[in-house]
Amino acid sequence: MKSYLFLGILCFCFFNCKQENPKKPPVTPNIIPIPLEQEVKEGSFILTKDTFVTGEAQFNNVIRYLRSYLDDQLQLHSNTPTAKNKITFVLDENITNEEGYALEINKNSITIGAKTSRGAFYAVQSFLQLLPVKNNGEEIPIQCIRIKDKPRFQYRGMHLDVARHYFSVAFIKKYIDIIASLKYNTFHWHLTEDQGWRIEIKKYPKLQEIAAFRDETLIGHYNDQPQQFDGKKYGGYYTQEEIKDIVAYASERFVTIIPEIEMPGHSQAAIAAYPELGCTGKQVKVATNWGIFDEVYCPTETTFKFLEDVIDEVVDLFPGKYIHIGGDEAPKTKWKSSEFCQQFIKEKNLKDEAGLQSYFITRMEKYINSKGKQIIGWDEILEGGLAPNATVMSWRGTEGAVKAAKKKHNVILTPTSHCYFDYYQSENENEPLAIGGFLPLEKVYNFNPIPKELTKKEAKYVLGAQGNVWTEYMKTPEKVEYMAFPRAIALSEVLWSSENQKKYINFVSRLLNFQQRFNQKDINYANHLNEIVGKFVNKDGKITYSLTTKNNEAIMYTVDGSTPTYTTAITYKKPVIINTSITLKAKVFSKTGEVISPLSSTKINLHKAIGKKITLSPAPNASYNAGGKDALINGISGSNKRYGDKEWLGFSGKDVNIIIDLDSLTPINSIQMRFHNGNGQWIYAPKKIKIDFVAYSSEKTNLDVIPIKNRDALLCNVHVKFKDTKATKVYINIPNYGVIPEGKQGAGHKAWTFIDEIIIN
Ligand code: ACM
C-alpha cells in the first residue's frame, strides 16, 4: 500500500516537475478567438479519469456538456467526487458581461467563473483549446493560466444557405458545433429560395410535395455559355421534428437560430406550389438556375394569409427573438404590370413599387412583432422606407448599415467585400469553382464591422457581423467546409477579440495549431497559408517582382515557364528583376525537398506603360483596390474567372478617367484592355470607351467612341490599333454602364466597372 502511495507521489511530482523546467518559459496558448487577457503561469493541471467536474446548479447544463465532452472525446469516464483535482464552475459577481468569463487553471484546480451559463460555455471552449492536440488518454497536462475574456460584439453570426443545396441534419449539427467552438452565438438558417423550400409547414403540404424539389440543377458556372443542366430531380426539406432537434442541439451550444423566410422575392419555389401567391396566377416551376427571378409574392390577402400562417408555424419552432424576412433582390417587373398591384399602390397612397415593398415588409413586421418577435431584413428593406422596428443586415457594402444606424436602427454587417465566403479565397487558378469575387483570409481578418462614417453613438447600433455561405456552388458538406473555413475562424476573432489584441501574423501562427484540431474533427478547411504571394514593385522605373510566403521555407522559381523542381529551380533570395516578358513559376519546398505549396504562376508581359505614372479618377472602391493603381500597368493580367484579385480594380457606379504618363514621346501601335462583365455580381462592361493622346501625331482620328463588342461574354476585350502615332500621355475615358436593368441582379443600381491590365505596345 505504502509503495503505491510513494509511486503516486513520484508520478505526481514527475508530471508537475516536468512542466516546471526553468529553461522552457511557458508559451501563450493558441486560443482562437484570442482572449482579452491571458497570463500564463508556471506548471500544469493534470486532467485524468479522476478529475471531478462540479459547480453551482445554474451551470448544470455546461457541466453536463463538459463532462460528456471529456467522456466521449477523451474517454475520461469516472468523474470522482473525492478527487483531488477539480474543475469548478462558480458564479462570479465581478463579471458583468453575459458572455464573459474568467478561467483560472492552477496545478490542482480549475475555476471557471461566469455570470451566466453562456459565459461558462465560452470558458469551456477556451479550456478545450488548452488541451494538447495529442494526448495519451490517461493524464493530460494543461498549462496553468489565468484568462479574463468577453466579446467585442453581441451578434456573432454564421449563415448557411440550405436552399440552393440541401444539407443533412447531421451536417447542420456539425456546422453548429464548429461555429459554437469559435464562440459564434447565431446561426442564420436560409431556408427558403427560388430553388427550394426547406422547412415543413404543415398547413401547406404542397411546400413539401412541390416547392422542396426542383427538376434539375445548373452544371458549372452561371456565366458559362451555353448553360447546361444535370437533368436530375433534386431537393429535400427539414421536418418540424428535425428542426426542433436542431434548435435544441444549437441551444445546448448557446447558438440561437434565426430562420429566414424570404419575401417578397426569392419566392418562386413557393409560387410553384401555390401559383395564386404570384401576380399572374400562372404555374411556374421551382427554379433550376441561379440568379434573380421575376416571380415575387403578390401583395394580396391570400398571400398575407399564407405568410402569416407560415410565420405562425415558424415562431413555434424557433424560440429566438428574430425572424429574418429576406427582402433582398425582389424585382418589381410583375408588380409593375399587375393591375391589382397598381390599384393597390393607388388605394394605399403608396409612392411606387418601392413603397409597396416597404408596405409589404412593414405589414409583415407588424404581424411578427405581434408574436413577440423582431424582424431582420437585408438592406433592400431600406428602400421605400424602413419598417419601424427592423434590424438591417447590410450586404451590398456598408451603406445600408450607415443609413440604418443613423436612423437609430440596429444593424448587422455582412458586406460582400469581407463576409461572403462563397467568393474565391485564393488566386490559384486551380481553386474549386466559386461564384466569383475574391476574399482572402487576411482581408476577412482585417475587417472592422464599425463603418467609419458612424459616430461613436451611432456605432452602438452595430450589433455585430456575420459570414454568409451561399451554396449555389457548394453541393457537398466538404465544399461548404472548404469555403467557410478558415475564413469563419478569422471572422470569429474579428467579432470576439478586442482590436488591440488582433495581429494577422500572430493569428496565422495560432491557426497552424488550430488546423490540427480541425484535422481531428475531420473538417475540410482550405489551407492557403503556404501560398506564395507575389508583388510587383516599381522603384524609379526599375521593375522587380518579389515573392513571399508565410513560413520560412525555401521558395524556388523558374522564369522560362517550366515547373520548378528542387534540383533545378533557382532559390529565391531577392526580388526578380523584370527586363523582359517572362512566366515566373514558383513553389515552396521544405528542407527535405518536398513541395509544400501550390504552384504560383505569373505571366509578366513587359509593355510600354509598365513602370510609368498612372492617375485614376475616381480612385477604385476601397474594397476592390488590392493591387493599387499600378495594377493596371504592371504587365500582369487578372484572373479570367474572377474579378476581385489584386489585378482587377473595381469602380462603383462612376465614369472612370485614366491618364498614363509615358514620360517622353513614345510610338504607340496598339492599346489593349479588358472589362469584367459578371452581370450576376452587378459588374457590367462599359458600352463604349474613349481614348485620347497628348502629342498625338496620327493622320486619322477615329478614337472618339470605341464600342465594346461581345457584350454577352464574361470578359470584354478592347484592342485598338494605331498607325504613325506617338504620344507623351494617354487619356482613357470609361463611361459607367449605367443603371442595371429590371430583372437583373442589382436592378435599379448603377453598375460596377472592373478593369485589369492596360497594355500599350
Ligand atoms: C444576398 O446576398 N442576396 C443577400
Residues whose N, C-alpha, C, O or C-beta is under 5 A from the ligand:
A	BS01	ACM	D328 W378 W395
